[in-house]
Amino acid sequence: MIRSAAMAAVLLSASAAFATPVPITKAPRGQPVTLSGKVLRITDTDAFRLKDETGVVTVYVGPNDLPVEVGEEVTVHGALEEGFPPEFVACALRRADGREVAFRHDWG
């Protein structure tokens, strides 16, 4: 889970506006980015695995509830943390039907 002030600042300054998605394997760490793919599996009450044609990443939305289902195509906006393996911390999610969900994170 992200605990760094630098990453918190990135996400707090990140616009919920979704940019053109980048491949998971090309996503820069610690910078706002948009990813798109299929929900591969639910890993926790606030995390899921997202898969695109290049790879898989865990998407964290906590402490918020998951608004997704396995097999659903979604787009997420947020940032990859610096750790290994990196976890993508989402600040917003767009479902295939166009509905958007914003997430708040506790950085304490």
Summary of the structure (lengths in Angstrom):
residues: 108
radius of gyration: 12.2
end to end distance: 11.5
largest distance: 35.0
contacts: 320
relative contact order: 0.25
helix: 11%
strand: 40%
